Amino acid sequence: MTRRGPVSRSVLHIVLLLAFLLVVAVPPAVLFASSVFADGSISLNAYLTVLESSRQWALLSNSVTAAAGTAVFATLIGAAMGFAIGYAGVPGRSGLTALLPLPVLIPAYVFAIAWIDILGRSGYAARLVQGAFPNAPQSPGPYGLLGVILVQTFAYYPITALAVIVALRRLDARFCEAALLAGQGRRAFWSVALPMTMPAVLTGSLVVFLIALVGYAVPSLLQVTTYPVEIHASSVIYDFNAATAHAVPMLAVAALAFGGWAFLLRPRYAWLSGAQRPWTPQVSARSRAFASIYGWLIIAVTLVLPLGALFARSMPPATYLNLWNTAGDEILTGLALAAVSATCITTLAFGVDRVAPGRLVPALTRATAVVSFAVSGPLLGLALIVLWNRPGPMGLVYDSAAMIVLACSARYMVFGLGGVRAGHLRLDARLREAAQLSGVRWWRSLLFIELPLMFPYLIGVWGLAFILSLGEVDTTVLVCPPGVTPLTVRLFALMHYGPDSYVAALSLLTAGIVLVAGTAVVAVHAAVRRRIPIDA
Amino acid sequence: MFNTALRVFILAALAAGAGCSRGGPPHVVLYAALDEMYSKPILDGFKKRTGINVRAVYDTEASKTTGLTSRLVAEHSRPRADLFWSNEAAQTIVLANKGVLEPYSSPASAAIPPQFKDPKGRWTGLAARARVIIYNTDLVETPPASIRDLLKPEWRGRCAIARPLFGTTATHAAALFAAWGEEEAKRFFRALLENEVAILSGNATVRDLVAAGEYAWGLTDTDDANGAIEDGKPVKWLFPDQEEGGLGTLVIPNTVAVVRGGPNPNAARLLYDYLLSPEVESALARSRSIQIPLNPAVSAPENVPDLPEIRTMDVSFDSIAESMEPAMAFVREEFAR
């Protein structure tokens, strides 16, 4: 009896690690392996041709500038927003927090179209300026690198803002209060709150950087050639090896960013250790008023304007009814698949992070997940085809909607692992040790001690994975089985032939659905936290 | 409450997996690049007539019809599709030359003019689109008449085309390489860049930005242009280069092809025949995409001349496909930013 626990645990560990390898690690490995095998022999020609091309510097420059510019500006705007809500405690902060994630939920491509409507040469802004100043020079429109940075910044800054808000909730108020009692109001912010939330700021920046680095739709629409655009172009002429080779510099940039983040963050894990008493905003009325104006102004510019432009496009109101009649099935299918994908990501991330021993294996699993994310959606889709489209059981999986779940799991596992790791680091190991000393079986300890304590984090990871999976299209379009059309595939199909109003209405509907789902997740999260006082 | 939520979730998971169900009623797997809003009613008609269910996979504007062709190439060792319905011809010919497609001599293809079908029977054309000039009526008084007008100084920075690496614009670029020869075509495309012609992400974007007044005019396809007109946008369109002895416009048919080694070959042939029927061409002609019928027995949509009345480019689709690789290599190098 005493040996059954460890043996079954070992089996579970092996199964989890194998599942992780199959879902996340093997697809990009297959891709890179097939790119170096040409006609039965090993060849690096595809890589040499691509890397020796004179265009590499232009591609690298465009990709890094777009991603880094987006990360810098999104961090500046997002961190300020996070502090306005979480530190200054502006009036109506619940409303601001609820509205904050919406820009991330609108597909970036649609968001870019909305900004062209606003900032384009004949957009609303240009018409306003021309009306007031008829001789004013024509607006250049949101094109080029600056346009890409602007559109992506406005779409992704909530990621940094939300990371800061979460970190501030964990901030131990005693530190800030000590500074306040010493009569150093500003120092409480600059010397305590800011340094202690810096890991969250850096994490938010990294996530924005990675998403911007692998994004295809916005640079393509705003006429900037980045690596994802070039990878797409290589795929067009079926030069899959060249496409894979183009992914290598992008992966190197992602690895550098990830390494830099880990290096900067490593000594600062203290922020994860939990608050004895959460921070209650104690800033001056003037600062709060300033923070309030800033918060609502940013929401107006980054949310109300593009949503307003989309709403104007979506008229007349009958569009919504017609849309439901024609795309209702796709909406439900998209929701179901996103829910299943989010559950798989959360479960696998929790399991793998729990069983990965030491420091090296967790680091390797995260690095593998970064590769799977940064390799770009279309390439990952091709890798999944090569891997799964085989006779036998793998073929059965390939012919099913499970491929969409596998695609989303491979792409977004990196975020699942990150969120779960944060939870595991905050878990009080003494509870687990006490259970072990009391002779509680490992699986009972896992199910009845660890899992409930991790529940708030798992709900957060599930919510993020659900949102990301709902918006996935690059990989899904290559692997979705016959007869299954997810929501985003329908949305992108409408962009070609569909009336403008349908595209805008479906985008708003998507945002609305995710807002409802997000609100439900937050409500469940809050209910669980009330029952499980993990943060005291 | 929790149990109810759990039950709903499990049902959702099962529903998600239902797409994989094998066996069941007779079916055919179709990879369709033509948008669902036009193809689905036609496929429903096929099911009604034959009782065969069509399981379709659709492409998206984001992947510019290349998602499905990439998938067909990647699945070549174990094809999952029975039939490929493309909304253009060049990629289909590339697939045919890669051995992905199987010859089929359909009786329904007899009515299609020979320039719109493969002599080896690996694909047949139907319902075509044409390349057109779309212009904003608020910004343009005298519309341009030729694609060479893109090079005129008065239009500097005011015109747009889609990136000639995808979809029908890529086919158009390859057609110009075939019609003019490589050197002249390269000079033309370099001159486009010098004249600051905007290179946009797709034909739908050209349509949208011309309609929005971002650009005075541009090149797009008949279906895109008609969509803007039906939406009440201030645009009109015309066929370029229609003068006597002119270059003519490129007419690009939809193509239908049987996938070699597909799991349901008989059903695939039935659907192939059905898609080439006058009934389908007529439905596509009267849809929002105003596809031009290739079968002489079907009349053209309103406001579109019959095919023989349009001056078309004098190039074969085989020569376009041959020019595709050098054209794309040039375009990738020149149009990188």
Boltz contact constraints between the chains, C-beta under 6 A:
constraints:
  - contact:
      token1: [A, 55]
      token2: [B, 336]
      max_distance: 6.0
  - contact:
      token1: [A, 120]
      token2: [B, 214]
      max_distance: 6.0
  - contact:
      token1: [A, 121]
      token2: [B, 214]
      max_distance: 6.0
  - contact:
      token1: [A, 122]
      token2: [B, 212]
      max_distance: 6.0
  - contact:
      token1: [A, 122]
      token2: [B, 213]
      max_distance: 6.0
  - contact:
      token1: [A, 122]
      token2: [B, 214]
      max_distance: 6.0
  - contact:
      token1: [A, 220]
      token2: [B, 201]
      max_distance: 6.0
  - contact:
      token1: [A, 221]
      token2: [B, 201]
      max_distance: 6.0
  - contact:
      token1: [A, 225]
      token2: [B, 336]
      max_distance: 6.0
  - contact:
      token1: [A, 225]
      token2: [B, 337]
      max_distance: 6.0
  - contact:
      token1: [A, 233]
      token2: [B, 165]
      max_distance: 6.0
  - contact:
      token1: [A, 233]
      token2: [B, 332]
      max_distance: 6.0
  - contact:
      token1: [A, 235]
      token2: [B, 70]
      max_distance: 6.0
  - contact:
      token1: [A, 236]
      token2: [B, 66]
      max_distance: 6.0
  - contact:
      token1: [A, 236]
      token2: [B, 165]
      max_distance: 6.0
  - contact:
      token1: [A, 237]
      token2: [B, 328]
      max_distance: 6.0
  - contact:
      token1: [A, 238]
      token2: [B, 73]
      max_distance: 6.0
  - contact:
      token1: [A, 336]
      token2: [B, 12]
      max_distance: 6.0
  - contact:
      token1: [A, 336]
      token2: [B, 15]
      max_distance: 6.0
  - contact:
      token1: [A, 336]
      token2: [B, 16]
      max_distance: 6.0
  - contact:
      token1: [A, 337]
      token2: [B, 16]
      max_distance: 6.0
  - contact:
      token1: [A, 339]
      token2: [B, 12]
      max_distance: 6.0
  - contact:
      token1: [A, 340]
      token2: [B, 13]
      max_distance: 6.0
  - contact:
      token1: [A, 340]
      token2: [B, 16]
      max_distance: 6.0
  - contact:
      token1: [A, 382]
      token2: [B, 74]
      max_distance: 6.0
  - contact:
      token1: [A, 385]
      token2: [B, 74]
      max_distance: 6.0
  - contact:
      token1: [A, 389]
      token2: [B, 75]
      max_distance: 6.0
  - contact:
      token1: [A, 389]
      token2: [B, 78]
      max_distance: 6.0
  - contact:
      token1: [A, 399]
      token2: [B, 20]
      max_distance: 6.0
  - contact:
      token1: [A, 400]
      token2: [B, 17]
      max_distance: 6.0
  - contact:
      token1: [A, 400]
      token2: [B, 20]
      max_distance: 6.0
  - contact:
      token1: [A, 401]
      token2: [B, 16]
      max_distance: 6.0
  - contact:
      token1: [A, 401]
      token2: [B, 17]
      max_distance: 6.0
  - contact:
      token1: [A, 401]
      token2: [B, 19]
      max_distance: 6.0
  - contact:
      token1: [A, 401]
      token2: [B, 20]
      max_distance: 6.0
  - contact:
      token1: [A, 473]
      token2: [B, 62]
      max_distance: 6.0
  - contact:
      token1: [A, 477]
      token2: [B, 60]
      max_distance: 6.0
  - contact:
      token1: [A, 477]
      token2: [B, 63]
      max_distance: 6.0
  - contact:
      token1: [A, 477]
      token2: [B, 67]
      max_distance: 6.0
  - contact:
      token1: [A, 478]
      token2: [B, 67]
      max_distance: 6.0
  - contact:
      token1: [A, 478]
      token2: [B, 71]
      max_distance: 6.0
  - contact:
      token1: [A, 481]
      token2: [B, 19]
      max_distance: 6.0
  - contact:
      token1: [A, 481]
      token2: [B, 20]
      max_distance: 6.0
  - contact:
      token1: [A, 482]
      token2: [B, 29]
      max_distance: 6.0
  - contact:
      token1: [A, 482]
      token2: [B, 55]
      max_distance: 6.0
  - contact:
      token1: [A, 482]
      token2: [B, 57]
      max_distance: 6.0
  - contact:
      token1: [A, 483]
      token2: [B, 19]
      max_distance: 6.0
  - contact:
      token1: [A, 483]
      token2: [B, 55]
      max_distance: 6.0
  - contact:
      token1: [A, 484]
      token2: [B, 19]
      max_distance: 6.0
  - contact:
      token1: [A, 489]
      token2: [B, 60]
      max_distance: 6.0
  - contact:
      token1: [A, 492]
      token2: [B, 60]
      max_distance: 6.0
  - contact:
      token1: [A, 492]
      token2: [B, 61]
      max_distance: 6.0
  - contact:
      token1: [A, 492]
      token2: [B, 62]
      max_distance: 6.0
  - contact:
      token1: [A, 493]
      token2: [B, 35]
      max_distance: 6.0
  - contact:
      token1: [A, 493]
      token2: [B, 36]
      max_distance: 6.0
  - contact:
      token1: [A, 493]
      token2: [B, 58]
      max_distance: 6.0
  - contact:
      token1: [A, 493]
      token2: [B, 60]
      max_distance: 6.0
  - contact:
      token1: [A, 495]
      token2: [B, 61]
      max_distance: 6.0
  - contact:
      token1: [A, 496]
      token2: [B, 35]
      max_distance: 6.0
  - contact:
      token1: [A, 496]
      token2: [B, 61]
      max_distance: 6.0
  - contact:
      token1: [A, 496]
      token2: [B, 204]
      max_distance: 6.0
  - contact:
      token1: [A, 497]
      token2: [B, 35]
      max_distance: 6.0
  - contact:
      token1: [A, 499]
      token2: [B, 231]
      max_distance: 6.0
  - contact:
      token1: [A, 500]
      token2: [B, 231]
      max_distance: 6.0
